[in-house]
Amino acid sequence: MKKLVEGDWVFYIGDEYEYLTGALGYIEEMHGTTGFVMFTKSPSGKPISIKRYVYMFELSPADDRTPMTEQEYKSLIDIALSTRDYGWCKELLEQYKKIKQKARV
């Protein structure tokens, strides 16, 4: 399995937070075998904004087969702006523009 790093998109596969099993998020901070994950998509596919401290073994890497929706991009851009992470905001906007351009072709 791929070694997880900060910024990776992951699915929660643990059982400590049962209501999050299957939720999609990204690793915000890592501290050895634990870290903070910001979950942005519930197991049912609805947008959420829940930050939890988890063990890395409770996570599974997300892959390109789970593309983000327009609403998810907008939610992440809002989070980036609220945390004043302008570099991340710019990166998200560039990714969003590429997705929109591909959709037009």
C-alpha positions in Angstrom: 0.0 0.0 0.0 1.2 3.5 -0.8 2.7 5.5 2.1 0.3 8.3 3.0 1.5 11.9 3.2 -0.1 15.2 4.1 -2.5 16.4 1.3 -3.4 12.8 0.2 -7.1 12.1 -0.4 -8.3 9.1 1.6 -11.3 7.1 2.6 -12.0 6.3 6.2 -12.1 2.6 6.7 -11.9 2.5 10.5 -14.6 1.8 13.0 -13.9 4.3 15.8 -16.0 6.9 14.0 -18.6 4.5 12.5 -20.7 7.3 11.0 -17.6 8.2 8.9 -16.8 4.8 7.5 -16.5 5.3 3.8 -16.2 9.1 4.0 -13.8 10.9 1.7 -11.3 13.5 3.0 -7.7 14.7 2.9 -4.9 14.4 5.3 -4.4 17.9 6.8 -1.6 17.0 9.4 0.4 13.9 10.2 2.1 13.0 13.5 3.8 9.7 12.9 1.0 7.0 12.8 -1.8 9.5 13.5 -3.0 12.7 12.1 -5.9 15.0 11.3 -8.1 14.4 8.4 -10.7 16.9 7.0 -13.6 14.9 5.7 -15.4 16.6 2.8 -17.8 13.9 1.5 -20.0 11.7 3.7 -20.4 7.9 3.0 -23.7 8.7 1.3 -22.0 11.3 -1.0 -23.2 14.5 0.7 -20.8 17.4 1.3 -19.5 17.6 4.9 -16.8 19.5 6.8 -15.7 17.3 9.7 -12.1 17.2 11.0 -11.1 14.1 13.0 -7.9 12.8 14.6 -7.3 9.3 13.2 -4.8 6.5 13.0 -3.2 6.2 9.5 -4.1 2.5 9.4 -7.8 3.6 9.4 -7.3 5.2 6.0 -7.3 3.9 2.5 -5.9 6.0 -0.4 -8.5 7.5 -2.7 -7.7 7.2 -6.4 -8.6 9.0 -9.6 -11.8 6.9 -10.0 -13.4 9.2 -7.4 -13.5 12.6 -9.1 -14.6 15.6 -7.1 -17.8 17.3 -8.0 -18.2 21.0 -8.6 -19.7 21.5 -5.2 -16.8 19.7 -3.5 -14.3 22.0 -5.3 -16.4 25.0 -4.1 -16.5 23.7 -0.5 -12.7 23.1 -0.5 -12.1 26.6 -1.9 -14.3 28.0 0.9 -12.2 26.1 3.4 -8.9 27.3 1.9 -10.1 30.9 2.0 -11.4 30.6 5.6 -8.0 29.2 6.7 -6.2 31.8 4.6 -4.3 29.2 2.7 -4.2 31.1 -0.6 -1.7 28.7 -2.2 -4.1 25.8 -1.7 -6.9 28.0 -3.0 -5.0 28.8 -6.1 -4.2 25.2 -6.7 -7.9 24.2 -6.3 -9.0 26.9 -8.7 -6.5 25.7 -11.3 -7.7 22.0 -10.9 -11.3 23.2 -11.1 -10.6 25.1 -14.3 -9.0 22.1 -15.9 -12.0 19.9 -15.0 -14.4 22.4 -16.5 -12.3 22.7 -19.7 -12.3 18.9 -20.1 -16.1 18.8 -19.6 -16.6 21.3 -22.5 -14.6 19.2 -24.9 
